[in-house]
Amino acid sequence: MSLPPNAPSKSSLTASPVVELRQYTLKPGRRDTLIDIFDGHLIDGQEAAGMTIIGQFRDLDRPDMFVWLRGFDGMEARKNALTAFYEGPVWAAWRDAANATMISSDDVLLLKPAWPGAGFQLTGSQRTAVPASEKRSGDNRLSDSVVIKIHHLRPGAEADFAS
């Protein structure tokens, strides 16, 4: 898997056992503003609180969507990390600016691996800064693409789906 330029900065990560897929609906034309706030101010604070920022994506078909993934070491770690971040100084300083870009941030799915050992392998990954000249091309497309398909399964259908 090729990681986006804003992949986790921790060098010894393995797959996070708890992953959130977050899809935000934004006010028209505000995606780049949110991305600038996210990159410049929110990633480090979340990582310091115990979250792993797996990646963030521009939806090529929906210009007013911001999609990102973050991971946790477990459900208890998730609870602790969310509390630490959302009650902490970083979110207090930037929440109004971030929320001003959004219509909705409620589309959140908790994901689990389709089979044992599946997931995002992040060992050795490094988040690197992307020069401003490379962030956006003239057609607002990035050089790499990730395809995400969401399948809502009936209880008990996981094994058949994975096979």
C-alpha positions as CSV (number, residue, x, y, z in Angstrom):
1,M,0.0,0.0,0.0
2,S,1.3,3.4,-0.9
3,L,0.7,5.9,1.9
4,P,-0.3,9.5,1.3
5,P,2.2,12.2,2.1
6,N,0.5,12.8,5.5
7,A,0.8,9.2,6.6
8,P,1.7,8.5,10.3
9,S,4.9,9.8,11.6
10,K,5.5,6.9,14.0
11,S,8.0,4.4,12.6
12,S,7.0,1.2,14.3
13,L,3.2,1.1,13.5
14,T,1.3,-2.0,12.5
15,A,-2.3,-2.2,11.6
16,S,-4.6,-0.3,14.0
17,P,-7.2,-2.7,15.4
18,V,-9.8,0.0,15.5
19,V,-10.1,2.3,12.5
20,E,-12.5,5.1,11.8
21,L,-13.5,6.1,8.3
22,R,-14.7,9.7,8.5
23,Q,-16.5,11.5,5.7
24,Y,-17.2,15.2,6.2
25,T,-19.6,17.2,4.0
26,L,-18.2,20.6,3.7
27,K,-19.5,24.0,2.7
28,P,-18.9,24.7,-1.0
29,G,-15.4,25.6,-1.7
30,R,-14.1,25.1,1.8
31,R,-12.2,21.8,1.5
32,D,-8.8,23.3,1.0
33,T,-9.3,25.5,4.0
34,L,-10.1,22.5,6.2
35,I,-7.2,20.6,4.8
36,D,-4.9,23.5,5.7
37,I,-6.2,23.6,9.2
38,F,-6.0,19.8,9.5
39,D,-2.5,19.6,8.2
40,G,-1.1,22.6,10.0
41,H,-2.8,22.2,13.4
42,L,-4.8,19.1,14.1
43,I,-2.7,16.1,13.1
44,D,0.1,16.5,15.6
45,G,-2.4,17.1,18.4
46,Q,-4.3,13.9,17.6
47,E,-1.2,11.9,17.4
48,A,0.0,13.3,20.7
49,A,-3.4,12.2,22.2
50,G,-2.8,8.6,21.0
51,M,-4.4,8.4,17.6
52,T,-2.8,7.3,14.4
53,I,-3.7,9.4,11.4
54,I,-3.7,6.8,8.6
55,G,-4.5,9.0,5.7
56,Q,-6.7,11.8,4.3
57,F,-8.2,12.0,0.9
58,R,-9.9,14.4,-1.5
59,D,-13.0,12.7,-3.0
60,L,-12.5,13.3,-6.8
61,D,-16.2,12.9,-7.5
62,R,-17.4,15.1,-4.6
63,P,-15.4,18.4,-4.3
64,D,-17.1,19.3,-1.0
65,M,-16.1,16.1,0.8
66,F,-13.2,15.4,3.1
67,V,-12.4,11.8,3.8
68,W,-9.9,10.5,6.3
69,L,-8.9,7.5,8.4
70,R,-7.6,7.4,11.9
71,G,-6.7,4.4,14.0
72,F,-6.6,3.4,17.7
73,D,-5.0,0.6,19.6
74,G,-8.4,-0.5,20.9
75,M,-11.8,0.7,22.0
76,E,-10.6,1.9,25.4
77,A,-7.6,3.6,23.8
78,R,-10.1,5.3,21.4
79,K,-12.2,6.6,24.2
80,N,-9.1,8.0,26.1
81,A,-7.6,9.5,22.9
82,L,-10.8,11.2,21.9
83,T,-11.3,12.6,25.4
84,A,-7.7,13.9,25.5
85,F,-7.9,15.5,22.1
86,Y,-11.4,17.0,22.2
87,E,-11.0,18.3,25.7
88,G,-7.5,19.6,25.1
89,P,-6.0,22.9,24.0
90,V,-5.4,22.1,20.3
91,W,-9.1,21.4,19.5
92,A,-10.1,24.3,21.7
93,A,-7.9,26.6,19.6
94,W,-9.0,25.3,16.2
95,R,-12.5,23.8,16.5
96,D,-14.4,27.0,15.5
97,A,-12.3,27.4,12.3
98,A,-12.6,23.8,11.4
99,N,-16.3,23.6,12.2
100,A,-16.9,26.7,10.1
101,T,-15.9,24.7,7.0
102,M,-18.4,21.9,7.6
103,I,-22.0,21.1,7.0
104,S,-21.8,17.7,8.7
105,S,-19.1,15.6,10.3
106,D,-21.4,12.8,11.4
107,D,-20.6,10.2,8.8
108,V,-18.2,8.0,10.8
109,L,-17.8,4.2,10.4
110,L,-15.9,2.0,12.7
111,L,-14.1,-0.5,10.6
112,K,-12.7,-3.9,11.3
113,P,-10.4,-6.1,9.2
114,A,-12.1,-8.4,6.9
115,W,-9.9,-11.3,8.0
116,P,-7.1,-11.8,10.6
117,G,-4.0,-9.9,9.6
118,A,-5.9,-7.6,7.1
119,G,-5.6,-3.9,7.7
120,F,-3.3,-1.0,7.1
121,Q,0.3,-2.0,7.5
122,L,2.1,1.1,8.5
123,T,5.5,-0.2,9.7
124,G,8.3,2.1,8.7
125,S,5.9,4.8,7.3
126,Q,6.9,8.4,7.7
127,R,4.7,11.4,7.2
128,T,6.5,14.0,5.1
129,A,5.6,17.5,4.2
130,V,4.5,18.1,0.7
131,P,5.6,21.4,-0.9
132,A,2.7,23.7,-1.5
133,S,3.4,23.6,-5.3
134,E,2.8,19.8,-5.3
135,K,-0.4,19.8,-3.1
136,R,-2.8,20.8,-5.8
137,S,-2.4,20.5,-9.5
138,G,-4.4,22.7,-11.9
139,D,-7.2,20.2,-12.1
140,N,-7.2,19.7,-8.3
141,R,-6.2,16.0,-8.6
142,L,-3.4,14.4,-6.7
143,S,-0.8,12.1,-8.1
144,D,-2.0,9.0,-6.2
145,S,-5.5,7.5,-5.8
146,V,-7.1,5.3,-3.2
147,V,-10.3,3.5,-3.9
148,I,-12.6,2.9,-0.9
149,K,-15.6,0.6,-1.2
150,I,-18.0,0.4,1.7
151,H,-20.0,-2.8,2.1
152,H,-22.6,-3.0,4.9
153,L,-22.9,-6.6,5.8
154,R,-25.7,-8.5,7.6
155,P,-24.5,-10.1,10.9
156,G,-22.9,-13.4,10.1
157,A,-22.0,-12.6,6.5
158,E,-18.4,-11.6,7.2
159,A,-16.8,-14.9,6.5
160,D,-18.6,-15.4,3.1
161,F,-17.7,-11.8,2.2
162,A,-14.0,-12.2,3.1
163,S,-13.7,-15.4,1.1
